[in-house]
Amino acid sequence: MRIVFTSCCDAVHDGEQRAWHHVRALDPAHIVLLGDNIYMDYKFSSQHLSGRQVRRLSPDDFARKMHASYARQWAVPSFQAAIAGRKVHAIWDDHDFAWNSSRGAGGDDGKHFVPADRRRISRALFQQFRDTLATPGLPYPAFPLADPSQVPDLGGIHRHTDLAPGVRLHLLDGRSFRRHKGDLLGEDQRRFFEAAWLAAPALNLVASGGTLDDDWKDFDDLAWLRQQARAHRMLVLSGDIHEVRLSSQQGLPEATASAMAQPRFAGVGRKRSNAFGVLDIDAQRLAVSLRVAGQELLRREIDRANWPH
């Protein structure tokens, strides 16, 4: 079974997104989108609103900008060609939840906290995007909200799904229940996943917007996840940082693939665009390949009979 995973698609700065052609040629069974599927804001670009400007939008303007951003990504021909005939699984991160470093819990700090009305809007429009991923080729659906100020609360986006016998994908929600300190996922979400891990030798793929080193390190949830990994075989798939990276901590291997389409600072330091990961799974092993513009930069193979500790 082949899975492609990636994150960070800025259709404003890259309307061609050529790396999707490489994805299509690899013919994966599944594609996992790890957040920042759109950008509501981007502080390094005059073509995007700033986070402050997005925070000041009315509910209606916020909703219509978000819907238009999804429609713009949907209209990228290479994206459409890549997802056709595949099963696509998506989560969100900060820029498609609301704005940079946004969070949905813990009280208002005037900058990162997203008010309840905006959270309900982003949740409803993400659900429309997630549902539409099952029907590529069709025009993107019309704006669905009769009154953006009165949208029902659909709750978190977390879920899990079986990709094959003994392989389960866990789609985390790292934004809705995030607090300034302590909590990243929230107690209810942690309990949800504790009841869903597959026992060894089965494999649990954990889809996270943020990386363990750069994001999870500031939250108590990292110790929780490491504890869960001691009893279950897990591979974390992450994005966000516009780099490709392979790491492993205390029996918790991680593969990071970012950005698919964020050319603004590609080539500055280790920043990447046209980046994605390829995960091949068979009965004996996992092979992780991290690629930029189709060229493999990093590779790791894991023997399923000797899981790293």
Helices and strands as residue ranges (DSSP letters): E 2-6, H 19-26, E 30-34, H 51-55, H 59-74, H 77-83, E 87-91, H 94-97, H 116-132, E 159-164, E 167-171, H 187-194, E 203-208, G 216-218, H 221-231, E 233-238, E 244-249, E 252-257, G 263-265, E 275-281, E 285-292, E 295-303
